[in-house]
Amino acid sequence: MARSNFTKEFKIDAIKQITGHSYSVADVSKRLSVSTHSLYTWV
């Protein structure tokens, strides 16, 4: 599996969607095509 490099701004935006807008990790994962594991690690 290829490793993707995400910018700091991208990660911050993804985290804000989860913590600030109350979207679920699964929803954000699907919308941004990022694994749930990565999102949990960033949070």
N, CA, C and O atoms as a Maestro MAE file, in Angstrom:
{
 s_m_m2io_version
 :::
 2.0.0
}

f_m_ct {
 s_m_title
 :::
 protein
 m_atom[172] {
  # First column is atom index #
  i_m_mmod_type
  r_m_x_coord
  r_m_y_coord
  r_m_z_coord
  i_m_residue_number
  s_m_chain_name
  s_m_pdb_residue_name
  s_m_pdb_atom_name
  i_m_atomic_number
  :::
  1 25 0.839 -1.176 0.000 1 A "MET " " N  " 7
  2 3 0.000 0.000 0.000 1 A "MET " " CA " 6
  3 2 0.883 1.237 0.000 1 A "MET " " C  " 6
  4 15 1.848 1.315 0.760 1 A "MET " " O  " 8
  5 25 0.558 2.194 -0.843 2 A "ALA " " N  " 7
  6 3 1.352 3.413 -0.962 2 A "ALA " " CA " 6
  7 2 1.132 4.315 0.235 2 A "ALA " " C  " 6
  8 15 0.030 4.414 0.775 2 A "ALA " " O  " 8
  9 25 2.198 4.961 0.631 3 A "ARG " " N  " 7
  10 3 2.121 5.875 1.764 3 A "ARG " " CA " 6
  11 2 1.827 7.276 1.239 3 A "ARG " " C  " 6
  12 15 2.521 7.764 0.347 3 A "ARG " " O  " 8
  13 25 0.811 7.916 1.784 4 A "SER " " N  " 7
  14 3 0.451 9.267 1.374 4 A "SER " " CA " 6
  15 2 0.978 10.274 2.384 4 A "SER " " C  " 6
  16 15 0.962 10.032 3.591 4 A "SER " " O  " 8
  17 25 1.436 11.386 1.881 5 A "ASN " " N  " 7
  18 3 1.873 12.464 2.755 5 A "ASN " " CA " 6
  19 2 0.826 13.562 2.712 5 A "ASN " " C  " 6
  20 15 0.531 14.118 1.654 5 A "ASN " " O  " 8
  21 25 0.278 13.861 3.856 6 A "PHE " " N  " 7
  22 3 -0.743 14.887 3.952 6 A "PHE " " CA " 6
  23 2 -0.130 16.120 4.588 6 A "PHE " " C  " 6
  24 15 0.701 16.017 5.491 6 A "PHE " " O  " 8
  25 25 -0.541 17.282 4.116 7 A "THR " " N  " 7
  26 3 -0.010 18.518 4.666 7 A "THR " " CA " 6
  27 2 -0.565 18.738 6.070 7 A "THR " " C  " 6
  28 15 -1.593 18.178 6.451 7 A "THR " " O  " 8
  29 25 0.137 19.557 6.812 8 A "LYS " " N  " 7
  30 3 -0.307 19.891 8.162 8 A "LYS " " CA " 6
  31 2 -1.685 20.542 8.115 8 A "LYS " " C  " 6
  32 15 -2.527 20.275 8.973 8 A "LYS " " O  " 8
  33 25 -1.921 21.393 7.122 9 A "GLU " " N  " 7
  34 3 -3.212 22.080 6.977 9 A "GLU " " CA " 6
  35 2 -4.336 21.085 6.710 9 A "GLU " " C  " 6
  36 15 -5.439 21.233 7.237 9 A "GLU " " O  " 8
  37 25 -4.059 20.074 5.892 10 A "PHE " " N  " 7
  38 3 -5.058 19.048 5.590 10 A "PHE " " CA " 6
  39 2 -5.442 18.295 6.862 10 A "PHE " " C  " 6
  40 15 -6.620 18.050 7.122 10 A "PHE " " O  " 8
  41 25 -4.429 17.932 7.648 11 A "LYS " " N  " 7
  42 3 -4.677 17.203 8.886 11 A "LYS " " CA " 6
  43 2 -5.480 18.044 9.868 11 A "LYS " " C  " 6
  44 15 -6.411 17.544 10.500 11 A "LYS " " O  " 8
  45 25 -5.126 19.315 9.998 12 A "ILE " " N  " 7
  46 3 -5.847 20.216 10.909 12 A "ILE " " CA " 6
  47 2 -7.299 20.347 10.481 12 A "ILE " " C  " 6
  48 15 -8.198 20.320 11.321 12 A "ILE " " O  " 8
  49 25 -7.539 20.488 9.180 13 A "ASP " " N  " 7
  50 3 -8.912 20.599 8.676 13 A "ASP " " CA " 6
  51 2 -9.703 19.326 8.969 13 A "ASP " " C  " 6
  52 15 -10.867 19.394 9.363 13 A "ASP " " O  " 8
  53 25 -9.078 18.175 8.779 14 A "ALA " " N  " 7
  54 3 -9.753 16.902 9.055 14 A "ALA " " CA " 6
  55 2 -10.103 16.791 10.533 14 A "ALA " " C  " 6
  56 15 -11.204 16.363 10.880 14 A "ALA " " O  " 8
  57 25 -9.179 17.171 11.399 15 A "ILE " " N  " 7
  58 3 -9.419 17.119 12.844 15 A "ILE " " CA " 6
  59 2 -10.546 18.066 13.241 15 A "ILE " " C  " 6
  60 15 -11.379 17.724 14.080 15 A "ILE " " O  " 8
  61 25 -10.575 19.252 12.642 16 A "LYS " " N  " 7
  62 3 -11.638 20.219 12.952 16 A "LYS " " CA " 6
  63 2 -13.009 19.689 12.556 16 A "LYS " " C  " 6
  64 15 -14.004 19.961 13.229 16 A "LYS " " O  " 8
  65 25 -13.060 18.930 11.463 17 A "GLN " " N  " 7
  66 3 -14.340 18.359 11.042 17 A "GLN " " CA " 6
  67 2 -14.861 17.376 12.086 17 A "GLN " " C  " 6
  68 15 -16.069 17.261 12.289 17 A "GLN " " O  " 8
  69 25 -13.955 16.674 12.739 18 A "ILE " " N  " 7
  70 3 -14.345 15.684 13.744 18 A "ILE " " CA " 6
  71 2 -14.662 16.358 15.073 18 A "ILE " " C  " 6
  72 15 -15.691 16.078 15.688 18 A "ILE " " O  " 8
  73 25 -13.775 17.247 15.515 19 A "THR " " N  " 7
  74 3 -13.926 17.837 16.843 19 A "THR " " CA " 6
  75 2 -14.820 19.073 16.855 19 A "THR " " C  " 6
  76 15 -15.542 19.305 17.825 19 A "THR " " O  " 8
  77 25 -14.779 19.854 15.802 20 A "GLY " " N  " 7
  78 3 -15.519 21.113 15.789 20 A "GLY " " CA " 6
  79 2 -16.899 21.024 15.187 20 A "GLY " " C  " 6
  80 15 -17.805 21.755 15.587 20 A "GLY " " O  " 8
  81 25 -17.067 20.135 14.226 21 A "HIS " " N  " 7
  82 3 -18.343 20.038 13.526 21 A "HIS " " CA " 6
  83 2 -19.107 18.774 13.868 21 A "HIS " " C  " 6
  84 15 -20.183 18.524 13.326 21 A "HIS " " O  " 8
  85 25 -18.557 17.990 14.756 22 A "SER " " N  " 7
  86 3 -19.203 16.763 15.249 22 A "SER " " CA " 6
  87 2 -19.504 15.735 14.161 22 A "SER " " C  " 6
  88 15 -20.472 14.981 14.265 22 A "SER " " O  " 8
  89 25 -18.678 15.706 13.121 23 A "TYR " " N  " 7
  90 3 -18.807 14.639 12.136 23 A "TYR " " CA " 6
  91 2 -18.122 13.402 12.697 23 A "TYR " " C  " 6
  92 15 -17.160 13.519 13.456 23 A "TYR " " O  " 8
  93 25 -18.599 12.235 12.338 24 A "SER " " N  " 7
  94 3 -17.973 11.010 12.826 24 A "SER " " CA " 6
  95 2 -16.661 10.771 12.079 24 A "SER " " C  " 6
  96 15 -16.458 11.253 10.965 24 A "SER " " O  " 8
  97 25 -15.794 10.023 12.718 25 A "VAL " " N  " 7
  98 3 -14.518 9.688 12.094 25 A "VAL " " CA " 6
  99 2 -14.769 8.910 10.800 25 A "VAL " " C  " 6
  100 15 -14.072 9.113 9.806 25 A "VAL " " O  " 8
  101 25 -15.747 8.036 10.813 26 A "ALA " " N  " 7
  102 3 -16.068 7.247 9.619 26 A "ALA " " CA " 6
  103 2 -16.513 8.145 8.465 26 A "ALA " " C  " 6
  104 15 -16.106 7.931 7.324 26 A "ALA " " O  " 8
  105 25 -17.349 9.152 8.754 27 A "ASP " " N  " 7
  106 3 -17.813 10.065 7.714 27 A "ASP " " CA " 6
  107 2 -16.653 10.854 7.114 27 A "ASP " " C  " 6
  108 15 -16.537 10.968 5.893 27 A "ASP " " O  " 8
  109 25 -15.805 11.391 7.967 28 A "VAL " " N  " 7
  110 3 -14.669 12.178 7.489 28 A "VAL " " CA " 6
  111 2 -13.709 11.285 6.710 28 A "VAL " " C  " 6
  112 15 -13.154 11.698 5.692 28 A "VAL " " O  " 8
  113 25 -13.520 10.071 7.189 29 A "SER " " N  " 7
  114 3 -12.647 9.116 6.509 29 A "SER " " CA " 6
  115 2 -13.119 8.866 5.076 29 A "SER " " C  " 6
  116 15 -12.321 8.901 4.139 29 A "SER " " O  " 8
  117 25 -14.400 8.617 4.915 30 A "LYS " " N  " 7
  118 3 -14.954 8.373 3.580 30 A "LYS " " CA " 6
  119 2 -14.850 9.616 2.711 30 A "LYS " " C  " 6
  120 15 -14.453 9.531 1.549 30 A "LYS " " O  " 8
  121 25 -15.204 10.765 3.263 31 A "ARG " " N  " 7
  122 3 -15.226 12.007 2.498 31 A "ARG " " CA " 6
  123 2 -13.838 12.404 2.014 31 A "ARG " " C  " 6
  124 15 -13.689 12.883 0.889 31 A "ARG " " O  " 8
  125 25 -12.815 12.210 2.857 32 A "LEU " " N  " 7
  126 3 -11.466 12.647 2.518 32 A "LEU " " CA " 6
  127 2 -10.578 11.526 1.985 32 A "LEU " " C  " 6
  128 15 -9.424 11.761 1.628 32 A "LEU " " O  " 8
  129 25 -11.116 10.307 1.933 33 A "SER " " N  " 7
  130 3 -10.348 9.138 1.478 33 A "SER " " CA " 6
  131 2 -9.077 8.940 2.309 33 A "SER " " C  " 6
  132 15 -7.978 8.757 1.784 33 A "SER " " O  " 8
  133 25 -9.279 8.984 3.624 34 A "VAL " " N  " 7
  134 3 -8.200 8.759 4.581 34 A "VAL " " CA " 6
  135 2 -8.653 7.634 5.501 34 A "VAL " " C  " 6
  136 15 -9.831 7.548 5.848 34 A "VAL " " O  " 8
  137 25 -7.738 6.787 5.889 35 A "SER " " N  " 7
  138 3 -8.128 5.679 6.759 35 A "SER " " CA " 6
  139 2 -8.560 6.190 8.132 35 A "SER " " C  " 6
  140 15 -8.084 7.221 8.609 35 A "SER " " O  " 8
  141 25 -9.460 5.453 8.746 36 A "THR " " N  " 7
  142 3 -9.905 5.832 10.086 36 A "THR " " CA " 6
  143 2 -8.740 5.774 11.066 36 A "THR " " C  " 6
  144 15 -8.660 6.582 11.992 36 A "THR " " O  " 8
  145 25 -7.843 4.824 10.861 37 A "HIS " " N  " 7
  146 3 -6.673 4.707 11.732 37 A "HIS " " CA " 6
  147 2 -5.840 5.996 11.693 37 A "HIS " " C  " 6
  148 15 -5.407 6.489 12.734 37 A "HIS " " O  " 8
  149 25 -5.624 6.528 10.509 38 A "SER " " N  " 7
  150 3 -4.864 7.787 10.385 38 A "SER " " CA " 6
  151 2 -5.563 8.918 11.109 38 A "SER " " C  " 6
  152 15 -4.924 9.695 11.818 38 A "SER " " O  " 8
  153 25 -6.868 9.016 10.936 39 A "LEU " " N  " 7
  154 3 -7.615 10.089 11.600 39 A "LEU " " CA " 6
  155 2 -7.522 9.989 13.116 39 A "LEU " " C  " 6
  156 15 -7.314 10.995 13.795 39 A "LEU " " O  " 8
  157 25 -7.675 8.793 13.642 40 A "TYR " " N  " 7
  158 3 -7.565 8.611 15.090 40 A "TYR " " CA " 6
  159 2 -6.167 8.991 15.572 40 A "TYR " " C  " 6
  160 15 -6.016 9.578 16.643 40 A "TYR " " O  " 8
  161 25 -5.157 8.660 14.790 41 A "THR " " N  " 7
  162 3 -3.779 9.009 15.153 41 A "THR " " CA " 6
  163 2 -3.591 10.521 15.156 41 A "THR " " C  " 6
  164 15 -2.938 11.058 16.051 41 A "THR " " O  " 8
  165 25 -4.152 11.213 14.171 42 A "TRP " " N  " 7
  166 3 -4.014 12.666 14.102 42 A "TRP " " CA " 6
  167 2 -4.729 13.355 15.258 42 A "TRP " " C  " 6
  168 15 -4.239 14.347 15.797 42 A "TRP " " O  " 8
  169 25 -5.901 12.818 15.638 43 A "VAL " " N  " 7
  170 3 -6.651 13.424 16.726 43 A "VAL " " CA " 6
  171 2 -5.906 13.180 18.029 43 A "VAL " " C  " 6
  172 15 -6.361 13.607 19.090 43 A "VAL " " O  " 8
  :::
 }
 m_bond[171] {
  # First column is bond index #
  i_m_from
  i_m_to
  i_m_order
  :::
  1 1 2 1
  2 2 3 1
  3 3 4 2
  4 3 5 1
  5 5 6 1
  6 6 7 1
  7 7 8 2
  8 7 9 1
  9 9 10 1
  10 10 11 1
  11 11 12 2
  12 11 13 1
  13 13 14 1
  14 14 15 1
  15 15 16 2
  16 15 17 1
  17 17 18 1
  18 18 19 1
  19 19 20 2
  20 19 21 1
  21 21 22 1
  22 22 23 1
  23 23 24 2
  24 23 25 1
  25 25 26 1
  26 26 27 1
  27 27 28 2
  28 27 29 1
  29 29 30 1
  30 30 31 1
  31 31 32 2
  32 31 33 1
  33 33 34 1
  34 34 35 1
  35 35 36 2
  36 35 37 1
  37 37 38 1
  38 38 39 1
  39 39 40 2
  40 39 41 1
  41 41 42 1
  42 42 43 1
  43 43 44 2
  44 43 45 1
  45 45 46 1
  46 46 47 1
  47 47 48 2
  48 47 49 1
  49 49 50 1
  50 50 51 1
  51 51 52 2
  52 51 53 1
  53 53 54 1
  54 54 55 1
  55 55 56 2
  56 55 57 1
  57 57 58 1
  58 58 59 1
  59 59 60 2
  60 59 61 1
  61 61 62 1
  62 62 63 1
  63 63 64 2
  64 63 65 1
  65 65 66 1
  66 66 67 1
  67 67 68 2
  68 67 69 1
  69 69 70 1
  70 70 71 1
  71 71 72 2
  72 71 73 1
  73 73 74 1
  74 74 75 1
  75 75 76 2
  76 75 77 1
  77 77 78 1
  78 78 79 1
  79 79 80 2
  80 79 81 1
  81 81 82 1
  82 82 83 1
  83 83 84 2
  84 83 85 1
  85 85 86 1
  86 86 87 1
  87 87 88 2
  88 87 89 1
  89 89 90 1
  90 90 91 1
  91 91 92 2
  92 91 93 1
  93 93 94 1
  94 94 95 1
  95 95 96 2
  96 95 97 1
  97 97 98 1
  98 98 99 1
  99 99 100 2
  100 99 101 1
  101 101 102 1
  102 102 103 1
  103 103 104 2
  104 103 105 1
  105 105 106 1
  106 106 107 1
  107 107 108 2
  108 107 109 1
  109 109 110 1
  110 110 111 1
  111 111 112 2
  112 111 113 1
  113 113 114 1
  114 114 115 1
  115 115 116 2
  116 115 117 1
  117 117 118 1
  118 118 119 1
  119 119 120 2
  120 119 121 1
  121 121 122 1
  122 122 123 1
  123 123 124 2
  124 123 125 1
  125 125 126 1
  126 126 127 1
  127 127 128 2
  128 127 129 1
  129 129 130 1
  130 130 131 1
  131 131 132 2
  132 131 133 1
  133 133 134 1
  134 134 135 1
  135 135 136 2
  136 135 137 1
  137 137 138 1
  138 138 139 1
  139 139 140 2
  140 139 141 1
  141 141 142 1
  142 142 143 1
  143 143 144 2
  144 143 145 1
  145 145 146 1
  146 146 147 1
  147 147 148 2
  148 147 149 1
  149 149 150 1
  150 150 151 1
  151 151 152 2
  152 151 153 1
  153 153 154 1
  154 154 155 1
  155 155 156 2
  156 155 157 1
  157 157 158 1
  158 158 159 1
  159 159 160 2
  160 159 161 1
  161 161 162 1
  162 162 163 1
  163 163 164 2
  164 163 165 1
  165 165 166 1
  166 166 167 1
  167 167 168 2
  168 167 169 1
  169 169 170 1
  170 170 171 1
  171 171 172 2
  :::
 }
}
